[in-house]
Amino acid sequence: MDTRSFRRLRPANPVGDLLRAWRMRRALSQAELAFEAGISIKHLSYVETGKAAASRDILLQLASALDLSLRDRNALLEAGGFARQYGERDLAAPELADARRAIDLLLRRHEPFPAIVTDRRWNVMQTNRAASRLMTMLLGPERMQRPLNHMRMFLAPNELKPFVENWTTVAAALLSRARHEAMAAPLDEALQSTWRELMRLPELPALGIEDNAVPGPLCEVRLRKGDAGVSLIGAVLTLGTPQDVTLQELRVEMFMPVDAASEATLVAFAAQDA
């Protein structure tokens, strides 16, 4: 099922249509979902067909059984006429101070290796000094004054692409990941818009990412500008089990050197900046 299936939902029964669409996306029968949610098959059937209204607690049980994101759980509750359960605060909000401190610590402790923080649309929200140094060396200080998007930065022809020696491999891996994340959030119009923008970039459609392609865990990125080169692999961290939409959607991307030469280069960059 693609994102269009969610946009064709009938307005007369928004909760039932959403549940059915998510259930089909998870390849679950009514019996399987009802069992996981701890409700009767008959009640689930009535909710899906609009013959019965689900309570707030039942919707939360179903959302948990479907493993919906906090954003989608809020959407399901609102479709049922209930208030949102989970907040969506700005990262600068006082309530998220502990999370900010944890993120700052992660970024600092990862020095002298690059690390960045991105939101659900892959916008770069924060970097450590190592990431800023490396991107400034490659893109120039003027470019660093404008907003950065992690996906666009690697996939657009006028950003990092000229400095990525294995661009085709990296682009295919990133595009597979971006597609996977976009397909997992079909109701998120902001994310869908960013995904469509990415797909309009030149050369990307020709990579031919398959619909069921699952992103690999690691991908080496070989960067070079002049005589300076580093090879990196990245790992993506999430923030445990947050109860805030913003925190759940944050990603901390931590890059490690592939070899001793790359490590020495990054250490040397840090020494120059000390």
N, C-alpha and C positions, 0 to 999 in steps of 0.2 A: 504494500500500500504506500503511495507517495503522498506528498503534502497536499495535493489537489483533493484527495479524498476528504480531508478535514475541512476544506473550504466549501465543499458542496453540502455541508450538513444542513438539514431542514430546520428552520427556526422554530417550528411548532414543538419540537421535543429536543431541546439542546442537550440536556443531561443524557438522555438515552442515546442520542446519536454520538455524543462524545465517548460514552462508555463503550458502545459497540465498536467505534472506530479504533479506540485504544486496545480493546480486547482482541480485535482481529490483527492489529499490528503486533501484538504480543503472541499471536497464534494460540490463543486460549479458547477453549469451549466455554459456554455458559456454566457448565458443571464445574469445570476447573477453576474458573474465576470465583464462583460462588463459594467453593470449598476454601480457597485461599483467603477470601474475605470474611468467612465465617457467617455467611447468610444463606438463605434457601435459594435454590435454583428458580423457584417460582417467583420469589420477590425480585431477583435480578432480572428475570424475563419481563416482569411487569414494569420495572423501572426503564428498561431499554425500549419498550414499546410505548411508554407514556401512560400506561394504565394505572401506575402507582407513582407517588412522589417519594423520593428517598430523603431520609433525614440527613442532617449535617454529619452525624456520626457514621452513618452508613456510607456516605460519599467519601469520608476520610478513610474508612476501612477499605473501600474499593480502590481508592487512589494509592493506598499503601500496597495492596495486593498487585496492582498494575505497575508498581515501582515508578510512579510519576515523579517528575521533578517538582520542586516547591512551586515554581511558576505555573505548571500545569495543574497542580492541586488547587491553587487559588482560582484558576480559570474554571475548573470543575465546580467548585463551591459557588462561584458567581453565577454560573449557568443554572445552578439549582436555587438561586435566589438568596444565597447566604453571603455573609461578609467574608473577606479573605482571612485565612488563618495565619499566613506568614507575611512578615514585613519585607519591604524592599527599600532599605535605607541607602543613602549615599555612603560611600566608603569613608568619607570624612566625618560622618555622624559620630557624636560622643558615644553612642551605644556600641559602636564597633571598634572602640579604642583598643580593647584587648586583642582583637583580630589583627588590627594594624600593627601592633607591637610584635606579634608573632611573625607576620609577613616581613617586617623590617629586619627581624633577627635572622630569618631564613636568607634574605638577600645579602646581609652583611657577612654571615658565616660562609656563604658560598664564594666569596672573594678568594683568589683573584680570577675566578671563573664567572662567565656571564650568567645572569638570571633576570627574567622579566616577569611581570604580572600582567595578565590579560583578562578582559571581561568576556562575556558570552559572545560578543561580536568580534573577538580577537583584537580589540583595541588595546594598545599597550598603556596600562595605567601607571606602571612604576617599573623602574629598572635599578639594578645595582650599578656601582661605579664601573665594574668590569664590562657590563653590557653597553653602558654609555660610551666608554672608551672605544670599544670595538666598532660600534655602529658609527661613531663620529669619524673614526679613521676611514671607514668604507664609504660613508655617505656624505661626509663633510658637516661642519658645524651648522651651516645654514639650514640644512635639511632637518637637523635635530630640533630646530625651533618649532617645527610643525608637528601636528599629531601623527603618531605612528600606528599602523595596523600590522600585526604580526604576519598574517596571511598575505596581505597586499605587498608588504615589504619584500617577501621572498618571491612572490608570483608576478608582480608587475614588471614590465620590461625595463623601466627606468629607475628601479630602486636597487636591490641587492643582486639581481640576476646577473649582471656583468661580472660579479665577483664570486659567484658560486660555480665552482668547477664541475660539479656533478648536478647541474640545475635540473635536468630532466628527471633524475631519480628523486631529488628533493621535492620538486613540484608535484610529481605523482603522489608521493607520500602525504604531502600537506593537503593536496586536493582531496585525497581519499578521506583523510581525517575531517576536513571541513564538511564534506558531503555527509559523512556519518553523523556529525554533530547537528547539522542542519536537518537531516531526516529524523533525528531523535526529538526535534522540537518543532513540529509542523505548525503549531499555533503561534509561534513566536515570529510575528511579522517583521520585527526589526532584524532578527537573525536571517530570516528568509530574504529580506531585501539585500543584506550584505552578501549572502551566498549568490544571489543573482548578479550582483555587481562583479564578484570574482569571476563568475563564468563568462562575463563579457570581455575579460582580459584576453589579449591575443595569445594564441598557441595552446591555451588550456583545454578547450574542447577536443583538440587533436590528441590529448593524452589518453582519452578513451577509458575513463575510470568506470569499472563495472558497477551495476546497481548494488549487488550484494558484497562488494569489496569491503573487507574488514581492515582498518588501519593497523599496520604493524607496530610493535612496541617501541622500536628504536630506528632511527635513520641517521646515517652519518652525513654531515654537512661539511664540505671542503671549501673554505673561503680563502681567497688570495687577492692581494692588491700589490702589484709590484713584487718586491722580494719578500714581503711579509705574507705568511700563510698559516692558517690553523685549521685543524680538523676537529669537529665537535660532534658529540651525540647528546641528545636531549631527553630529559625525563619530565613528565608533567605531574605535578602534585596538586591535589585538591585539599580543601580544609575540612577534613573529618566529616561530621554530621551536623552542619550548621542549621539553624532554624530561621535563617534570613536568606531571601532569594539572592541578594547581591553576593553574599559570601559563598553560597553554593555554586554560583556560576563563575567565580574567580578561578583562574588557573595560574599556578606558579611554574614557569618553564625554566628548568635548570639545565645548563649546558656544561658538559664535562669534556676535557681534552681526550682525544682518541689515543694519542701517543705522547712520548716524552718530549718530542720536539715542539708539539703544540702547547704542552704544559709550560715548557721553558719560555715560549713566545709570550704567553699570557702573563707569566710571572714578570717578564721583562717589561711588558706594557705597564704593569702595575707599579714597578719600580720607577719608571719614568714619570709617573703621575704622583708619586709620593712627595 
